[in-house]
């Protein structure tokens, strides 16, 4: 599996934005956000993206599909700090038979702080690969 989607630096390229605020617990001794905290921000935005699109994750799971993260690629551009208001922009990028990629732009004050791509497999409740649901393809414009 390989993250091949390129996340844009332009907020207008993303159909969805989720705002959050950096908590003190997510920072290091210099009040800079720890690199691992970005993964939590991506997940929060992804879950809200699906909810906003009419596919809350509990419904997706009830339909017998799971979307585990198979790969993550983050490009850090400038630090986030305690109490920053952060916009996490999200889009579904490339879709294949059993995987899809999402692109993200993490920004504060209109400045890009990171870009990221997550690759998700589609599996059933037994962990076997399944086809990506048609609604994911529609959300991706495919």
C-alpha positions as CSV (number, residue, x, y, z in Angstrom):
1,X,0.0,0.0,0.0
2,X,1.3,3.4,-0.8
3,X,0.0,7.0,-0.1
4,X,0.1,8.4,-3.6
5,X,-2.4,11.3,-3.2
6,X,-0.9,14.8,-2.9
7,X,-2.7,16.9,-0.3
8,X,-3.1,20.5,-1.4
9,X,-1.9,23.6,0.4
10,X,-5.1,25.5,-0.7
11,X,-8.0,25.4,1.7
12,X,-10.4,25.9,-1.2
13,X,-9.5,22.5,-2.6
14,X,-11.2,20.8,0.4
15,X,-15.0,20.3,0.7
16,X,-15.0,20.0,4.5
17,X,-13.4,21.8,7.4
18,X,-13.4,20.8,11.0
19,X,-12.2,23.3,13.7
20,X,-10.6,22.3,16.9
21,X,-8.5,23.9,19.6
22,X,-5.1,22.6,20.7
23,X,-5.3,21.3,24.3
24,X,-2.4,21.7,26.7
25,X,-2.1,17.9,27.1
26,X,-1.3,17.6,23.3
27,X,1.8,19.8,23.7
28,X,5.4,19.3,24.8
29,X,7.4,21.4,27.4
30,X,7.7,24.2,24.8
31,X,3.8,24.2,24.3
32,X,4.4,22.9,20.7
33,X,2.0,20.2,19.6
34,X,3.6,16.8,19.7
35,X,3.8,15.2,16.3
36,X,1.6,12.2,17.3
37,X,-1.2,14.5,18.2
38,X,-1.7,15.4,14.5
39,X,-3.0,11.8,14.0
40,X,-5.7,12.5,16.5
41,X,-6.7,15.7,14.7
42,X,-6.8,13.8,11.3
43,X,-9.1,11.1,12.9
44,X,-11.4,13.7,14.5
45,X,-11.8,15.5,11.1
46,X,-12.3,12.2,9.2
47,X,-15.1,11.1,11.6
48,X,-16.8,14.5,11.4
49,X,-16.4,14.5,7.6
50,X,-18.3,11.2,7.4
51,X,-20.9,12.4,9.8
52,X,-21.4,15.6,7.8
53,X,-21.7,13.6,4.6
54,X,-24.5,11.5,6.2
55,X,-22.4,8.4,7.0
56,X,-21.6,8.6,10.8
57,X,-19.1,6.0,11.7
58,X,-21.5,4.0,13.8
59,X,-23.8,3.6,10.7
60,X,-20.8,2.6,8.6
61,X,-19.9,-0.1,11.1
62,X,-23.5,-1.2,11.5
63,X,-23.5,-1.8,7.7
64,X,-20.6,-4.3,8.3
65,X,-17.7,-2.2,7.0
66,X,-14.6,-0.9,8.8
67,X,-12.0,1.5,7.4
68,X,-8.7,0.9,9.3
69,X,-5.8,3.2,8.6
70,X,-3.2,1.3,6.5
71,X,-0.8,4.1,6.1
72,X,-0.2,7.7,7.2
73,X,2.0,10.4,5.6
74,X,2.4,13.7,7.4
75,X,4.4,16.7,6.2
76,X,5.0,19.1,9.0
77,X,5.4,22.7,7.8
78,X,5.2,24.9,11.0
79,X,4.4,24.2,14.6
80,X,1.0,24.3,16.2
81,X,0.9,25.6,19.7
82,X,-1.3,25.4,22.8
83,X,-4.6,27.1,22.4
84,X,-4.3,27.6,18.6
85,X,-7.6,27.3,16.8
86,X,-6.9,24.8,14.1
87,X,-8.8,24.1,10.8
88,X,-8.4,20.6,9.6
89,X,-9.6,20.5,5.9
90,X,-10.4,17.1,4.5
91,X,-11.2,15.5,1.1
92,X,-11.5,12.0,-0.2
93,X,-8.8,11.6,-2.8
94,X,-8.0,8.4,-4.7
95,X,-10.3,5.4,-4.5
96,X,-9.4,1.9,-5.6
97,X,-11.3,-1.4,-5.4
98,X,-10.7,-1.9,-1.7
99,X,-8.9,1.2,-0.5
100,X,-9.3,5.0,-0.4
101,X,-7.0,7.9,0.4
102,X,-7.9,11.1,2.2
103,X,-6.0,14.3,2.0
104,X,-5.8,16.9,4.8
105,X,-4.6,20.4,5.3
106,X,-4.0,21.5,8.9
107,X,-3.9,25.2,9.3
108,X,-4.2,28.0,11.8
109,X,-4.8,31.6,11.1
110,X,-5.0,30.8,7.4
111,X,-1.4,29.5,7.5
112,X,-0.6,25.9,6.5
113,X,1.0,24.0,9.3
114,X,0.9,20.4,7.9
115,X,-0.5,18.3,5.1
116,X,-1.3,14.7,5.4
117,X,-2.7,11.6,3.6
118,X,-4.3,8.6,5.2
119,X,-4.8,5.3,3.3
120,X,-7.8,3.3,4.4
121,X,-8.6,-0.3,3.7
122,X,-12.2,-1.6,3.5
123,X,-12.8,-4.7,5.5
124,X,-15.7,-6.6,6.9
125,X,-16.2,-7.4,10.6
126,X,-14.1,-10.6,10.2
127,X,-11.2,-8.5,8.9
128,X,-11.5,-9.7,5.2
129,X,-11.1,-7.1,2.4
130,X,-14.3,-5.9,0.8
131,X,-15.1,-3.4,-2.0
132,X,-15.2,0.2,-1.2
133,X,-18.9,1.2,-0.8
134,X,-20.4,3.2,-3.7
135,X,-21.1,6.2,-1.4
136,X,-17.3,6.6,-0.8
137,X,-16.8,6.8,-4.6
138,X,-19.6,9.4,-4.8
139,X,-18.0,11.5,-2.1
140,X,-14.7,11.4,-4.0
141,X,-16.4,12.5,-7.2
142,X,-15.4,9.2,-8.8
